[in-house]
Amino acid sequence: MPSGPGGYWLCKPCDGVMSVAGLADRMITEFDRALRTVAAPPRVPFGAPLQSVAPELTEKERAHSAALMRVNHVGEVCAQALYRAQAAMTTNPDLVRRFEAAAAEETEHLGWTSERVAQLRSHTSLLNPLWYAGAYVLGVAAARAGDALSLGFVVETERQVEQHLQGHLDALPAADQVSRALVARMRDDEARHGREAKAAGAATLPAPVRFAMRLAAKVMTTTAYWI
């Protein structure tokens, strides 16, 4: 990044000027958010359903539910990275507010899935730092493509996530009403995020990009089920 007069740095993504101190502050803030996401997800109350650990599950059902909820937790880790990156890279104040509000709501999902995985006596993905870093890079690339395509990336991401969560509702054990309640709520929230992004002026992503997103999601979800 080239240096400007007076110790300032030219910031191409925002077509403006950012001081060295300002850039350092942003980097520290983003690193802190990443660390909090992958290492210390918040405990956000969901309500009565999350207070039960569903002891009626068999060991096989418990392990399967835990693996599916671990995958969902990875999805929320990636959502944090995507929205934070897009908020950091856009110069549109309205979009900054939208992305930050969406990230705040996804923080609830992050807490719910983390707590549910723990209740099911399992662990979150050991590759969470990798998932976060990869998603953050994608978020930066989407933001640099322009506001319309950045919003289009949100629409396509949320569409795929909604389908993925519906698949988990079909796959979760019928007895695991706790996880099913969480996933249903998350599915509805993701669908709303997609509708809001579309209404804000999202452009349709090219077919090869949508295909690549599906392929990357498949690799992530398959890996996170086990690791």
NORNORSUL-V994621 format. One record per helix or strand of 2 or more residues. SS is the DSSP state (a for helix, b for strand). FROM is the first residue (numbers start at 0). LEN is the number of residues. If there is no record, write none. Layout:
<<SS & FROM & LEN> <SS & FROM & LEN>>
This chain:
<<b & 2 & 2> <a & 4 & 3> <b & 7 & 4> <a & 11 & 3> <b & 15 & 4> <a & 19 & 20> <a & 47 & 4> <a & 58 & 31> <a & 92 & 27> <a & 127 & 17> <a & 146 & 25> <a & 176 & 23> <a & 206 & 20>>
